Amino acid sequence: MPMRVRERYKAEPCALLDPKSGAHIVPDPTRQYADDDPVVLNAPWYFIAEGEQDEPAPDSVRIAEVEQATTAPGERRTTRRPKAK
């Protein structure tokens, strides 16, 4: 069964490892790949069978809060240290 690149990877492609040559390749989204192609077998998450419906990409992504590693100008940070006995 012919395989194609998933819709989400057409806009933002990524390089995959070709097991035959050991080189990194970017699969052509306009090309169909055989289901026994080594690239397809090595990265099945990147491809979908021709005719199958691809699940849509999420509409929004929640951004995780990032901890501030350094102090802001004028900010004071203190660390409580245990008293020596």
C-alpha positions in Angstrom: 0.0 0.0 0.0 1.5 3.4 -0.9 2.4 5.7 2.0 2.6 9.5 2.1 4.0 12.1 4.5 1.5 13.2 7.2 0.0 16.6 6.7 1.6 18.1 9.8 5.1 17.3 8.5 4.5 18.9 5.1 4.7 22.4 6.5 7.4 21.6 9.0 9.5 18.7 7.6 12.2 17.0 9.6 15.3 15.0 8.6 15.0 11.2 9.0 17.8 8.6 9.1 18.0 6.5 6.0 18.9 3.0 7.3 20.5 2.0 4.0 22.9 4.8 3.6 23.1 6.1 7.2 22.5 9.6 5.9 19.8 12.0 7.0 17.2 12.7 4.4 14.1 14.9 4.3 11.3 12.9 2.6 9.6 14.5 -0.3 5.9 15.2 0.6 4.8 15.0 -3.0 6.2 11.5 -3.4 4.5 8.2 -2.5 6.6 5.7 -0.6 6.2 1.9 -0.5 5.1 0.4 2.8 8.3 -1.7 2.9 10.6 1.2 2.2 13.4 1.3 4.8 12.7 5.0 5.6 9.0 4.2 6.2 9.8 1.2 8.4 12.4 3.3 10.4 9.9 6.2 11.0 6.3 4.9 10.8 5.0 7.9 12.8 6.1 10.2 9.9 3.9 8.5 7.2 0.3 7.5 6.7 -1.2 5.1 4.2 -2.7 6.7 1.1 -6.4 7.0 1.5 -6.4 7.0 5.3 -7.6 10.2 7.1 -4.8 12.0 9.0 -5.8 13.4 12.4 -5.7 17.2 12.4 -3.0 19.1 14.2 -4.1 20.7 17.5 -5.6 24.2 17.2 -3.6 25.5 20.1 -0.7 24.4 22.3 -0.4 25.3 26.0 2.9 26.9 26.7 4.4 25.8 30.0 5.5 28.4 32.4 9.3 28.9 32.4 11.2 29.4 35.6 13.3 32.5 35.7 16.9 31.4 36.3 18.5 34.8 37.1 17.3 37.7 39.2 15.7 40.7 37.6 17.4 44.1 38.1 16.7 45.2 41.7 15.3 41.8 42.7 16.8 40.1 45.8 16.8 36.4 46.4 17.8 34.9 49.6 18.5 31.3 50.6 17.8 30.1 54.1 20.6 28.0 55.3 20.4 25.8 58.4 22.3 27.1 61.4 25.5 25.2 62.3 25.3 23.2 65.5 
